Amino acid sequence: MQGIGNDYVYVNLTQEHVSKPEELARKLSDRRFGIGGDGLVLIDKSDKADLSMRMFNADGSESEMCGNAIRCVARYGFEHGLVEKTELTVSTLAGIKFISIQQDDWGRFVSARVNMGVPVLDPARIPALVEGAQVVDHLFDFESYHFQGTLVSMGNPHLVTFVDHVDLAPVSSLGPLIERCKLFPNRINVEFVEVLGPQRAKQRTWERGSGETLGCGTGASAVLVAGVLTGRLKSPAVLELLGGELTLDWAGPGHPLFMTGPATEVFEGSLEL
């Protein structure tokens, strides 16, 4: 399945058993010797929510949350009979998330709206070894790169930096340097953003453990937060990612952020391990 080009292999644990998800994620994500994808997502029932979701990056590392994947989990659960309602909850390592499935007049899936929770701005909780109650437009130095960045956690850590021309941004060179910088004990995702208007921006993301991806839902959420806090954007806003668009809505600090976007099943099949 894919959400704006952010593609993962999904396994239904109510039907299958996975004993070594880290190893399986690396194998299946290989686009030449596996199935190909940005990682692996495990779907299961939960005693705390309607469904549970575990998400592993292409390198086998486990992440707390994925905004594009959780929409796919909601659609899969609804269309494959794991849940029988359009308002559902999904348990993640970042807590329980609330999702509303939106349908057309014939009952077909159109999009999913996700309550992404209240953004975390305290660097100690992101976590980041940077002083201050918030890190907004902070000047960072990475080797020969000097830029302003804002730190936000949407259940997973993000550094957002605004650039003049996102197509020319040093995503592949600066992204991995920031991801593995010692300032970020759990590594970090990096967003490069060009503001197109007060309610529209264009984003590229270097994802922790996967490299540059076509879409990042938690990253788009972090971008809106950083944009609002720095006065560059206002809510609601549309984020243009390489694989499509997401709509974000945030009432400000202390309030939850909502993300709306598509989810598509590309194919299903079986693989003998």
N, C-alpha and C positions, 0 to 999 in steps of 0.2 A: 504494500500500500504506500501511497505518497500523499503528502500534504504540501502544496506549492513546491513540488520537486524534492522535498526532504523525504527520501525513501528508506524504508526499513523492511526487513523480513519479520513477519509477525507469526508467532507460534501460539496456538490455542492449547494451553496446558490442561484444559478440561478433557482433551482428547489425546495429547501427546505428553511425553516425559522428557525433560532436558536436565541432564546431570551436571554438565560443565558449560554453563552459559557463556563464560568469558572466552573459552576456546571455540565454542560454536559461533559466537559473534565474529571472531576473526576469520573463520573459515567461510561462513556464508556471505560476509560483506565483500569478499574479494570479487571484483567485477570481471575477472578473467578465469579464475579457478574455482569460484563459488557461484552464488546466485547474483550477488552484487547489491550493494546498498550502503547507507550511511551507518548501519548498525542492526541490532537485533532487539525486538520488543516481545516480551512474554506476557500473554493475556491469561488471567485466571479469575476465578471467583474469589470473593473476599468476605471475611466475617466482620469487616469494618465498613465496607462500602459495597456497591453493586458489582464492581469489578476491581481487579488489581492490575497494575502495570509495572513491569521492570524493564528498564531500557539500558542497553549496552552499546557503547560506541564501536566503531569499526576496529579500533585497536584492542577491544575486549574490556576496556574500563567501563565501570558502571556509572551512570549519571542519575541525578536525583529526579529529573523531570525533563520532558520534551513537549513543547506546546503543539507542534505539528503531529507528533505521534499520538498524543492523547485524544485528538479529534478522530484519528483513524481507529483508535481503540473503541471509542464510543460508537462509531458507525459500525464497526465489525460486531461488537456486542449486540447492537440493536438488530442488525440484519441477519445475524446468524443465531438468533434466539437465546442468547445468554441473558439478555434483559428484555423486558416487554413494555418499556416506557421511554418517553423522549426526554424526561428529566432524570438524570442519573448521576451517580457519584463514582469516582475512580480513586483508589488508594495508590499513592506514589511515595517515594522516599522523601518528597517535599511536602507530604501531607495529603489530605483528601481534597480532591478537586471536584467542582460541580460543573456539569456540562448540560447544555440545552440543545437538543437536536432540532433543527428547523427543516420542515418538509414543504413540498409543493402541494397543490390541490389533490394530487393522486397518491399522496402518502410517500413520495419518494424523497430520499435524503437530498438536501440542498447544501447545508452547511452546519457547522457546530459552533456554538458560543460557549466559551470556557471562562469560568471565574478563575483567574490565575492567582488570586490571593493578593494580600497587601505587599507591595514591594518592600524589600529590606534595604535600608541605606546605611546602616551601621557597619563600618568596615570590619569590625571584630566578628560579625555574624556572616559576612560574605563568603569566606574569610579573606581578609587582606591585611598585610602588615603596614598599614598607612594610618597615621594619626588623624584624629578628628571625629566629630559626630557623624559627618557626612563627607564624602569625597566627590565634590562637584567641580568640574572644570579644573581639576588638579593638574599641575605641570609634571609630566612624567618624562624620564630620560631613559631610553633604551639604546645603548651603544651610540650610533650616530643619529638616532631619531629623537626628536623633542616635540611633544604634542600635549594638548590638554585632553583629559579623559574624565569620565564620570563612572563611578562604581555602583552597580545595582545588583541585587540578587532577586531572582524570580523563582526561588527554590534551588537555582543553580547560579553560579557567579558570572557576571558580565562586566566588561569594561567597554564603554561607549565613547568613541571619539568622532567628532564632526570634521569633515573635510570639504574642500571646495569642489573636487571632482572625484566622485567615488570610483569611476571606471579606471582612474589612474592610481588609486590607493595601493600602497604596498602590502596587500593582504597576505600574499604568500611568503614574503620576507619578514615583515614585522609581526604578523599573526603568531607564528610559532615561538618567536622570542618572548612575546608577552605571555602567551599561554603557559610557558614553563619558567617564568621569572620567579625568583625566590620570594617576591612580595606576596605571591598567591600560593599558599600551602597546598590547596587542592586543585591547582591549575585554574585557568579561567578562559571563558569564551570572549571573543573580541568582535565588536561591531564597528564598521566604518560607514559613516552616514553622510549623505549629501541632502541638505534641506532644499526641497523644490518649492515649498510654499508653507504657510502657517499650519496647514493640516495635511501635508503630504511630504514624504521623504523617501529617498532611495537608499537601500541598505545592502552591504555585503558582510558576510559573517565568516570568521575563522572559528570553527567549532572545536572545542577541547576533545581530543581523541579521534577526530574525523577529518580535520582539515577544512578547507572551504567547502561549504554546502550551498545548495540552491535555495534553502529556506531555513529559518530558525524562529520558531514562535516565541520562545522565552526571550530570545534576542530582540525581536521586534517589540515585545513588551518593555524590555529594558530601554530601548531607544525612545519610546514615547515618554517614559519616566524622565530620562535624561534631557529630552527635548523640552518638556514642560518645566523642569527645575531650572534650566538655563535660559528659558524664555525663547527658545528657537522654534518650538512647536506648541500647539494647543490641541486639546481633546474635543471631539474625536479626531483621529488621524488615520490616514491610509499609508501603509508602509509597502513600498515596491521592493520585492526581493527578486533574486534572479529567476526563481521558479513561479512567481505569481504575487498576488497581493493579499494582505491581511488588514482587517479593520480593528483598531484599538480604541478603547474608551477608558479614561481614568479621571476620577473626580479630584485627585490630588492626594498629598500625603495623608496616611492613615486610612485610605479607602482602597478597596480591592480594584484590580485592573481586569477588564474584560477583553477577550480576543475572539474574533469571529473569522472563520475561514473554511475552505473546502477540505475534503478527505476523499481519496479515490482508491478503490481496490484495483490493482493493475492485473494481477493474475494469481492463481493458486495452483499448487502442485505438491509433489512429494519428492523427498530426497532420502536415499539410503545412506546412513552414516557409517 
